[in-house]
Structures are given as C-alpha cells and as structure tokens.
C-alpha cells in the first residue's frame, strides 16, 4: 500500500514520470511455437532502462535509502512477459529485472513485490525516481539478480490492476521470476534456485502468498523458496478495510475506494456506483481509478474521509462482510496461515498510521501456530513509507544470513 506522498509533493513527483533517457529498441522474443509463446513467463520484449556504476547507484539512493551496502554497478531492464489475470485469462505484464555488474555467472535471486500503486506510470519499470526502482537497484548492487514485477494492469501490462487479488498476484510474480531467469540466461548468467522474497505494504501479504506458492504448491519446477522478509503489510485484510471504513487509518478513503472498485470489477460488490458512493462522487470515482490518474489527481477529487465518500450501507457491508465478499477476503486474512521451512523476518514501524503494527503481530502469530519461528522486527517510530526505507538494510543482512544457513 505504498501510496505516494499527498498534496503538492505528489504532483511535483509526478513531473519526473517518463523521464528515462533514450533506450535501445526492444528485443522481441516472439520466436517459438504458439504454446511456448502463450506460456506464463515467456519473454515478450526487453529494453534497457538504466546502466549505472556503483557510485551512480549510491547517488540515486542518497538522502532516501541507506547506500552503505552498495558494492557493484547494475544494469536494469524493462521486461514484458506473459502471465494470467484474476480470471486466469492470458495477458501480459511488465517488470524491472536488474543484474549486478560483478562478473558472477550464478546469481542469488530476489523477488521484490511493491505496495499500493494507483498510477500505472509510478512503478519500477516506468518511474526512475520511484521507491521500488531504488529498492531494486539497491538489492542488485549487493550482487543479487532482482525481479520486481509491476503486477497485472500496471506499468505497460494489459488490462486493469486486480488490486489485492491473490491469483493474479502470484501469477505475475512467479511468471516474472521465470521471465527473469530466461532473460538472464540469454546474457550468459544463471539464477540460483532459491528465491529471497520481500515486499512492502500490499507487497507484504503478496510476499507470503508467493512464498507459499513456491514452497507448498510447486508454482515453478525450478525455483524454490529461500527466505521471506515482508514489510508493513495488511495481513488481515478484513480488519484493514473495516478500519478504513471507520476512518481509523491514514488515507482511509483512497485505500477503500481502490479496493471497492477493483473488487467490484472482479467479484461484483455493487450493481451501480450509487450503491457504494455518495453523490456527486458516484458519477466520477470509478473513472479516477483507471490506472491513468496520479494519486495527486485522485485525492484532489475525493473526500479524505470514507464517511463522506461512501454510503452508510456500503460501509456496513465492509465492516461486517458476508457472502461473496467474506469468501473472497478469507484467503487475504490468512496469507500467513502456513509453515514456511525457511527463515522469516517480519518488519514494521511502530509509527505507521496506514497499517497498524498489530497486522505484523497477527502474521507472526499465525506462523507460530503452524510451528514456524518468525522474527518480528520493529524498525522504530517511523511512518508507513519510512518504515520500508529503514527496513531495507536489515533485510539485506537477513538475506545474507539466510543464504549462509540455507
């Protein structure tokens, strides 16, 4: 739920979108049989997004993320690949694949799963100043290969973003790993089997979903789970959305609106916008969440409080979900209800006003009840976006430790 800064600062940040310098022409990967071209993880196109020395990586991070662990220069690529949407239908998605310039042929792999992003141009492949681009550069500069999927419907991918849908989240992430492996092989490099998975906010439960798919469900014939490091995630989505309905969290209305509109498209939460949204917002709010409006544009058009945006009947439905909504929320309330056989460290900041620290404790409790021994780490009195910046150096150390013991 990595909602970008609000107000003037958001609009100023939006001005840098699309400012990547001229890039080489995409490399087509259309060769092969029709079945090969349709398979999840098949590479469609590749183009270089950045080529940086270690000093340049440190410069990009300066003032935002601790750069003391930077060791190598990196090359980043925008990779488009085939995957499936929330209905299981074929589609395409984009991701940032970053490789270190360290001369190693065999590379450890990190899957980085981003938080809530409403504007498709604000993801790692498109916005060179985004936190997710910087995170991917940092991980790669420590000598790792990085797969940072935009998810379905963001970046240059087709369709709308099925916000919080477990099926599409896992598909885009695992297919992204396959595509990263294929591309790395073409460059003469190989990705090791064990994947270290980390993600922030929306990417927190996504981390747990992808980890479980790799470990328990054999989501890929090659990749195996290596470690899990989720950050500041809403691991009990029912409780999170109920808190948003009661305006008990920061940015309540935009979180709940994004959820309501996306889940209505997938599962049918209302038959007409007026059932969920108050007038005059019922006539325009769905159009604002089309992937082409920035956070700044959206917050300038809707109230900050859920009680002013939504009808009371709809808020009550969110507070006490039943039927299809309750059924669909259940998997997202239980992303931690399993036993990883790898090291797990859950990060959060006690100053987070978007997602309460109790979500991380909830996740740790679910894991512990299944016999796991997760480490729960408070990074300090930091807000939502600052919590991930504080967690990153610790995640790298945790991944280093995990690799030695795994």
C-alpha positions as CSV (number, residue, x, y, z in Angstrom):
1,X,0.0,0.0,0.0
2,X,2.8,2.3,-0.9
3,X,0.7,5.3,-1.5
4,X,2.8,8.2,-2.7
5,X,3.0,11.5,-0.8
6,X,-0.1,13.6,-0.9
7,X,-0.7,17.2,-2.0
8,X,1.8,19.3,-3.7
9,X,4.7,16.9,-3.1
10,X,2.8,14.2,-5.1
11,X,2.2,16.5,-8.0
12,X,5.9,17.5,-8.0
13,X,6.9,13.9,-8.0
14,X,4.6,13.1,-10.9
15,X,6.6,15.6,-13.1
16,X,9.5,13.2,-13.2
17,X,7.5,10.3,-14.7
18,X,8.6,9.2,-18.1
19,X,12.0,10.9,-17.7
20,X,14.1,7.9,-18.6
21,X,16.7,8.8,-21.2
22,X,16.5,7.3,-24.7
23,X,16.7,3.5,-24.5
24,X,17.7,0.8,-27.0
25,X,15.0,-0.7,-29.1
26,X,13.1,-3.6,-27.6
27,X,14.3,-7.1,-28.3
28,X,11.5,-9.3,-29.5
29,X,11.1,-12.8,-28.1
30,X,8.3,-13.9,-30.4
31,X,10.1,-16.9,-31.8
32,X,8.9,-20.4,-30.8
33,X,5.8,-22.4,-31.1
34,X,2.3,-20.9,-30.2
35,X,2.3,-22.9,-27.0
36,X,5.7,-21.6,-26.0
37,X,4.6,-18.0,-26.8
38,X,1.5,-18.4,-24.6
39,X,3.2,-20.0,-21.6
40,X,3.4,-18.0,-18.4
41,X,6.8,-16.4,-18.0
42,X,7.5,-16.3,-21.7
43,X,9.5,-13.1,-22.5
44,X,7.8,-10.8,-25.0
45,X,10.2,-7.9,-25.1
46,X,13.2,-6.4,-23.4
47,X,14.7,-2.9,-23.3
48,X,17.4,-1.4,-21.2
49,X,16.2,1.0,-18.5
50,X,19.4,2.0,-16.7
51,X,23.1,1.3,-16.6
52,X,24.8,2.6,-13.5
53,X,28.1,2.4,-11.8
54,X,28.2,1.6,-8.0
55,X,28.9,5.3,-7.4
56,X,25.8,6.2,-9.5
57,X,23.6,3.7,-7.6
58,X,24.8,5.3,-4.3
59,X,24.0,8.7,-5.8
60,X,20.4,7.6,-6.7
61,X,19.9,6.4,-3.2
62,X,21.4,9.3,-1.3
63,X,19.1,11.0,1.0
64,X,16.4,8.3,0.6
65,X,17.8,4.9,1.3
66,X,21.0,3.9,3.2
67,X,23.6,3.3,0.4
68,X,26.4,1.8,2.6
69,X,25.7,-1.7,1.3
70,X,26.2,-0.8,-2.4
71,X,29.0,-2.9,-3.9
72,X,28.5,-3.1,-7.6
73,X,27.2,-1.3,-10.6
74,X,23.9,-2.6,-12.1
75,X,22.1,-2.8,-15.4
76,X,18.3,-2.6,-15.3
77,X,15.9,-3.9,-18.0
78,X,12.2,-3.4,-18.6
79,X,11.0,-6.9,-19.4
80,X,7.5,-7.6,-20.7
81,X,6.3,-11.2,-20.3
82,X,3.2,-13.4,-20.5
83,X,1.1,-14.2,-17.4
84,X,-2.6,-14.5,-16.4
85,X,-5.1,-12.1,-14.9
86,X,-7.5,-12.6,-12.0
87,X,-9.8,-14.7,-14.1
88,X,-6.9,-16.9,-15.3
89,X,-7.0,-15.5,-18.8
90,X,-3.8,-14.9,-20.7
91,X,-2.4,-11.3,-20.5
92,X,1.0,-9.5,-20.4
93,X,2.8,-7.8,-17.6
94,X,6.0,-5.8,-17.1
95,X,8.7,-6.0,-14.6
96,X,12.1,-4.5,-13.8
97,X,14.9,-7.0,-14.0
98,X,18.2,-5.7,-12.5
99,X,21.5,-7.6,-12.8
100,X,24.7,-6.7,-10.9
101,X,27.9,-5.9,-12.8
102,X,30.0,-8.1,-10.6
103,X,31.2,-10.8,-13.1
104,X,29.5,-13.6,-11.3
105,X,27.8,-16.2,-13.6
106,X,25.5,-17.7,-10.9
107,X,23.3,-15.1,-9.1
108,X,21.1,-15.3,-6.0
109,X,17.6,-14.0,-6.7
110,X,15.4,-11.5,-5.0
111,X,11.7,-11.1,-5.9
112,X,10.6,-7.6,-4.8
113,X,6.8,-7.0,-4.5
114,X,5.7,-3.4,-4.4
115,X,2.9,-1.7,-2.4
116,X,-0.3,0.0,-3.5
117,X,0.2,2.0,-6.6
118,X,-2.8,3.6,-8.4
119,X,-1.0,5.2,-11.3
120,X,0.4,2.7,-13.8
121,X,3.3,5.0,-14.6
122,X,4.5,5.1,-10.9
123,X,6.0,1.6,-10.9
124,X,9.6,0.5,-11.0
125,X,9.7,0.0,-14.8
126,X,8.3,3.4,-15.6
127,X,9.4,5.9,-12.9
128,X,13.1,6.1,-12.3
129,X,12.6,8.0,-9.0
130,X,10.1,5.6,-7.5
131,X,11.0,3.8,-4.3
132,X,10.5,0.5,-6.0
133,X,13.1,1.3,-8.7
134,X,15.5,2.4,-5.9
135,X,14.9,-0.8,-3.9
136,X,15.6,-3.0,-6.9
137,X,18.8,-1.1,-7.7
138,X,19.9,-1.5,-4.1
139,X,19.3,-5.2,-3.9
140,X,21.1,-5.7,-7.3
141,X,24.1,-3.6,-6.1
142,X,24.7,-6.2,-3.4
143,X,25.3,-8.8,-6.0
144,X,21.8,-10.2,-6.5
145,X,19.5,-10.5,-9.5
146,X,16.2,-8.8,-8.9
147,X,12.8,-9.5,-10.3
148,X,10.5,-6.5,-9.5
149,X,7.1,-7.2,-11.1
150,X,4.7,-4.3,-11.8
151,X,1.8,-6.8,-11.3
152,X,-1.1,-7.1,-13.8
153,X,-2.5,-3.9,-15.1
154,X,0.3,-1.6,-14.1
155,X,3.4,-0.5,-16.0
156,X,2.9,-1.5,-19.6
157,X,0.8,-4.5,-18.8
158,X,-2.6,-5.0,-20.3
159,X,-6.0,-4.5,-18.6
160,X,-6.8,-3.1,-15.1
161,X,-4.9,-3.9,-11.9
162,X,-6.8,-6.5,-9.9
163,X,-5.8,-4.9,-6.6
164,X,-5.2,-7.5,-3.9
165,X,-6.3,-10.5,-5.9
166,X,-4.2,-13.5,-4.8
167,X,-4.4,-15.4,-8.0
168,X,-3.2,-12.6,-10.2
169,X,-0.5,-11.6,-7.7
170,X,1.1,-15.0,-7.5
171,X,0.9,-15.5,-11.3
172,X,2.5,-12.2,-12.1
173,X,5.2,-12.7,-9.5
174,X,6.1,-16.3,-10.3
175,X,5.9,-15.7,-14.1
176,X,8.1,-12.7,-13.6
177,X,10.7,-15.0,-12.0
178,X,10.6,-17.3,-15.0
179,X,11.0,-14.4,-17.4
180,X,13.9,-13.1,-15.4
181,X,15.6,-16.5,-15.5
182,X,15.1,-16.7,-19.2
183,X,16.5,-13.3,-19.8
184,X,19.4,-13.8,-17.5
185,X,20.3,-17.0,-19.3
186,X,20.4,-15.1,-22.6
187,X,23.0,-12.8,-21.1
188,X,25.1,-15.8,-20.1
189,X,24.1,-15.8,-16.5
190,X,22.1,-18.2,-14.3
191,X,19.7,-17.5,-11.5
192,X,20.1,-19.8,-8.4
193,X,17.1,-21.9,-7.5
194,X,16.4,-20.4,-4.0
195,X,14.4,-17.1,-4.1
196,X,14.5,-14.5,-1.4
197,X,11.1,-12.8,-1.4
198,X,10.4,-9.4,0.1
199,X,7.7,-6.8,-0.4
200,X,6.2,-3.7,1.2
201,X,2.6,-3.0,2.2
202,X,0.4,-4.6,-0.4
203,X,3.6,-6.5,-1.2
204,X,3.7,-7.9,2.4
205,X,0.9,-10.4,2.0
206,X,2.0,-10.8,-1.6
207,X,5.3,-12.0,-0.2
208,X,3.6,-14.6,1.9
209,X,1.4,-15.7,-1.0
210,X,4.3,-16.1,-3.4
211,X,6.4,-17.8,-0.7
212,X,3.6,-20.4,0.0
213,X,3.1,-21.0,-3.7
214,X,6.8,-21.7,-4.2
215,X,7.1,-24.0,-1.2
216,X,3.8,-25.8,-1.0
217,X,2.2,-25.7,-4.4
218,X,5.2,-26.2,-6.6
219,X,4.4,-23.0,-8.5
220,X,7.5,-23.4,-10.6
221,X,9.5,-26.5,-11.5
222,X,12.9,-24.7,-10.9
223,X,12.6,-22.0,-8.3
224,X,12.4,-22.8,-4.6
225,X,11.8,-20.6,-1.6
226,X,14.9,-19.3,0.2
227,X,13.7,-16.7,2.7
228,X,10.8,-14.3,3.5
229,X,11.0,-10.7,4.5
230,X,7.6,-8.9,4.3
231,X,7.4,-5.2,5.4
232,X,4.4,-3.3,6.9
233,X,1.7,-5.4,5.3
234,X,-2.1,-5.7,5.9
235,X,-2.1,-9.4,6.7
236,X,-5.7,-9.3,7.9
237,X,-7.4,-7.6,5.0
238,X,-10.9,-7.7,6.5
239,X,-9.7,-5.8,9.6
240,X,-7.8,-3.3,7.4
241,X,-10.7,-2.5,5.2
242,X,-13.0,-2.3,8.2
243,X,-10.6,0.2,9.8
244,X,-10.7,2.2,6.6
245,X,-14.5,2.2,6.6
246,X,-14.3,3.7,10.2
247,X,-11.6,6.3,9.2
248,X,-9.2,4.8,11.7
249,X,-6.2,4.8,9.3
250,X,-4.4,7.4,7.3
251,X,-5.6,7.8,3.6
252,X,-8.7,5.8,4.5
253,X,-10.9,6.9,1.6
254,X,-8.4,6.3,-1.2
255,X,-7.4,2.8,0.1
256,X,-11.0,1.8,0.5
257,X,-12.1,3.3,-2.9
258,X,-9.3,1.4,-4.7
259,X,-10.3,-1.8,-3.0
260,X,-14.0,-1.4,-3.6
261,X,-13.7,-0.5,-7.3
262,X,-11.2,-3.3,-8.1
263,X,-13.1,-6.0,-6.2
264,X,-16.3,-4.9,-7.8
265,X,-14.8,-5.4,-11.2
266,X,-13.7,-8.9,-10.1
267,X,-16.5,-10.1,-7.8
268,X,-19.4,-7.7,-8.1
269,X,-19.7,-5.8,-4.8
270,X,-22.4,-3.4,-6.1
271,X,-24.7,-3.2,-9.1
272,X,-24.4,0.6,-9.6
273,X,-21.8,3.1,-8.3
274,X,-24.6,4.9,-6.3
275,X,-25.0,1.9,-4.1
276,X,-21.4,2.4,-2.8
277,X,-20.5,6.1,-3.4
278,X,-22.3,9.2,-2.3
279,X,-23.4,11.8,-4.9
280,X,-21.6,13.5,-6.7
281,X,-18.7,11.1,-6.4
282,X,-20.7,8.2,-7.7
283,X,-20.5,9.7,-11.2
284,X,-16.7,10.1,-11.4
285,X,-14.9,8.0,-8.8
286,X,-14.6,4.8,-10.8
287,X,-13.0,6.8,-13.7
288,X,-10.4,8.1,-11.4
289,X,-9.1,4.6,-10.6
290,X,-8.3,3.7,-14.3
291,X,-4.6,3.5,-13.8
292,X,-4.0,6.8,-15.7
293,X,-4.6,9.2,-12.8
294,X,-1.9,10.0,-10.3
295,X,-2.5,9.9,-6.5
296,X,-2.5,13.7,-6.5
297,X,-5.2,13.9,-9.1
298,X,-7.3,11.4,-7.2
299,X,-7.0,13.0,-3.8
300,X,-7.9,16.4,-5.2
301,X,-11.3,14.9,-6.4
302,X,-12.5,12.8,-3.5
303,X,-13.0,13.4,0.3
304,X,-10.3,12.3,2.7
305,X,-12.9,10.6,5.0
306,X,-14.6,7.3,4.0
307,X,-17.8,8.5,5.7
308,X,-18.0,11.4,3.2
309,X,-17.3,9.3,0.1
310,X,-19.2,6.1,0.7
311,X,-22.9,5.3,1.5
312,X,-23.5,4.1,5.0
313,X,-25.0,0.8,3.7
314,X,-21.8,0.1,1.8
315,X,-19.6,0.9,4.8
316,X,-21.6,-1.5,6.9
317,X,-21.0,-4.2,4.2
318,X,-17.3,-3.6,4.6
319,X,-17.4,-3.6,8.4
320,X,-19.3,-6.9,8.5
321,X,-18.7,-8.7,5.2
322,X,-20.7,-11.7,4.2
323,X,-21.4,-13.7,1.1
324,X,-19.0,-13.4,-1.8
325,X,-17.1,-10.6,-0.1
326,X,-16.4,-12.6,3.0
327,X,-15.5,-15.6,1.0
328,X,-13.0,-13.7,-1.2
329,X,-11.5,-11.9,1.8
330,X,-10.7,-15.2,3.6
331,X,-7.5,-16.0,1.7
332,X,-6.2,-12.5,2.3
333,X,-6.9,-12.8,6.0
334,X,-4.7,-16.0,6.0
335,X,-1.7,-15.3,3.9
336,X,0.4,-16.2,7.0
337,X,-1.5,-19.3,8.0
338,X,1.1,-21.9,7.0
339,X,4.6,-23.1,8.0
340,X,7.5,-21.8,5.9
341,X,10.5,-24.1,6.0
342,X,12.8,-21.1,5.5
343,X,13.8,-18.1,7.7
344,X,11.2,-15.4,8.1
345,X,11.6,-11.9,9.4
346,X,8.6,-9.6,9.5
347,X,9.3,-5.8,9.6
348,X,7.2,-2.9,10.7
349,X,7.4,0.6,12.1
350,X,5.5,1.4,15.3
351,X,4.8,4.9,14.0
352,X,2.9,3.6,10.9
353,X,-0.6,5.3,10.7
354,X,-1.5,3.5,7.5
355,X,-1.2,-0.1,8.6
356,X,-1.2,-0.8,12.4
357,X,1.7,-2.8,13.9
358,X,-0.9,-5.4,15.0
359,X,-1.1,-6.7,11.4
360,X,2.5,-7.8,11.7
361,X,1.9,-9.4,15.1
362,X,-1.1,-11.1,13.6
363,X,1.0,-12.6,10.8
364,X,3.7,-13.7,13.3
365,X,1.0,-15.4,15.5
366,X,-0.4,-17.3,12.5
367,X,3.0,-18.5,11.5
368,X,3.9,-19.5,15.1
369,X,0.6,-21.5,15.5
370,X,1.8,-23.5,12.5
371,X,5.1,-24.3,14.1
372,X,7.3,-21.6,12.4
373,X,9.6,-19.3,14.3
374,X,9.4,-15.9,12.6
375,X,11.4,-12.9,13.8
376,X,9.3,-9.8,14.3
377,X,11.3,-6.6,14.0
378,X,10.2,-3.1,14.9
379,X,12.3,-0.7,12.8
380,X,11.3,2.3,15.0
381,X,8.9,5.2,15.3
382,X,8.6,5.7,11.5
383,X,5.6,6.2,9.3
384,X,4.4,3.9,6.6
385,X,6.8,4.8,3.7
386,X,9.7,5.5,6.0
387,X,9.4,2.0,7.6
388,X,10.4,0.3,4.4
389,X,13.4,2.6,4.0
390,X,14.5,1.7,7.5
391,X,13.9,-2.0,6.9
392,X,15.9,-2.4,3.8
393,X,19.5,-2.5,5.2
394,X,18.2,-5.1,7.8
395,X,16.6,-7.2,5.0
396,X,19.9,-7.4,3.1
397,X,21.7,-8.5,6.3
398,X,18.9,-11.0,7.0
399,X,19.1,-12.4,3.4
400,X,22.9,-12.7,3.8
401,X,22.5,-14.7,7.0
402,X,19.7,-16.8,5.5
403,X,21.9,-17.7,2.5
404,X,24.7,-19.0,4.8
405,X,22.3,-21.2,6.8
406,X,20.0,-22.3,3.9
